[in-house]
Amino acid sequence: MSNPASAAAGDRGTAPRRAVVIGAGTAGLLAAAALEPYAEVTVVERDVLPDGPAPRKGLPQARHAHLLLSGGARAMEELLPGVTAAWLAAGARRIPLPTGFVSLTAQGWLRRWPEMEFMISCSRDLLDSVLRDRVAAMDRVAVVDGTELLGLEGDASRVTGVRVRMRDGGQRVLPADLVVDASGRGSRSTLWLDALGVAPARLDEVDSGLTYASRIFQAPAGTEDYPVVGVQPDPAQPVPGRSATIVPVEGGRWLVTLSGTRDGQPTDSVEEFEPFARGLRHPVVGELIAHAQPLTDVAVSHSTINRRRFFEKVKGWPEGFVALGDAVATYNPVYGHGMTVAAQGALALRGRLAEHGIAAPGLARRVQRAVALPVTIAWELATGTDIRYPGAIGEQPGATRKLLGRYVERLLRTAAGRPLVAQAFLAVLTLSAPLSALVRPEVAVAVLRGPRRPPLTDPPLTAEEWETVLSVPEPSGTPAVG
């Protein structure tokens, strides 16, 4: 193992190392931050990036709720010190979990215990805008937008760079010691690698038929510190899984996201939005948004398949190429794991660079295997639930997974009445701890004993929180939205 300081010094020598990152979304920006101490980094982005927190063409999912869980926020803070304070200064909120979380889980209402984990709540546009500003300020990072990736340079044993089409239409080759694909859900890395003769990676998919529908509301006055409110489905019931979540975002607004699996999906109808929320296992989300002013129409997304490429298992993985984030795996967005997995993958990249240096033989394979660790946790959490909904397409769970599922059901029921178990559950949910935290001896014993308190029958909103919203008259007429 090489000394990190000497590895960095070598990479900063007279012939600087070069890295190319494909994609300037969350994963790409974090990959650039991870690489910057070890190479001159060029981030290639197909979209023309906005100035400030604004939508961009290649990120339609930004219209839906994005919660940055504490496991991801800590990783991002380590890569970009001070970024959390920058989000908060820009209007984001740090929400303690479960203190600021009113959540109906599959097994009941979670009590609002003192803080165990946390989340950062804001729009995806704001989150990425702050990341872009901080990464763009790095001395050895250049972000080149409006530039299309045409393919990889090199052969089956080593990737040596990328070929791009610039804004002016001309083509150019960007040489690199390391290429990182962080181009997201639409990644073409399998095609690029196939063109070089690299063996294909195994692909797994679990499709619950999920549809997402989101709308932004002006939050009622006095709700500046309102909790996140969510109603989740119970996958043990033989009905479509439907959910609703209110996420406070910057500007005194609520971003409300509905979801439903096959045969239970929401639509883009503004008239059906509130009734859908009222028709869930509890009507609380519908009751609350009835007193908020709609600001937008309903945005719908169907790109929600759980899809994983097992790049870490490819024999003869080429030197000089790594995939991160959604380019490796995508998940049902309702679990909120995508950004956290991307951040932990970027942190794993930095860790292997510190240990070995960017030019070390076998670096790419080491990184790809390290990236697979957080991917596996999120994959098991998402697909273990999604495959249980009616009409779900994918490999059915075996006996071991079914047994684990029954244990998790009891764990969730116990978490509603035991803080020790709630803490373990939230640590895993936020990807702050491995799945094994759910079966630690003290947790397993508590799960066997069951909850210490009876289940809550109503949402754990305070009387003041209810009154703040319900005292506001419901909007009359049809508001002008855009």
PyMOL commands that set and color helices and strands:
alter all, ss='L'
color gray80, all
select helices_A, chain A and resi 4-11+26-35+60-63+70-79+83-90+124-136+184-186+189-196+270-278+284-289+311-313+325-327+333-335+338-356+363-386+399-415+419-429+435-439+441-449+463-470
alter helices_A, ss='H'
color red, helices_A
select strands_A, chain A and resi 18-22+40-44+67-69+93-97+101-105+108-109+117-121+141-144+148-154+159-165+171-175+178-181+203-206+211-218+228-231+242-249+253-260+293-294+299-301+306-309+321-323+329-330
alter strands_A, ss='S'
color yellow, strands_A
deselect
rebuild
show_as cartoon
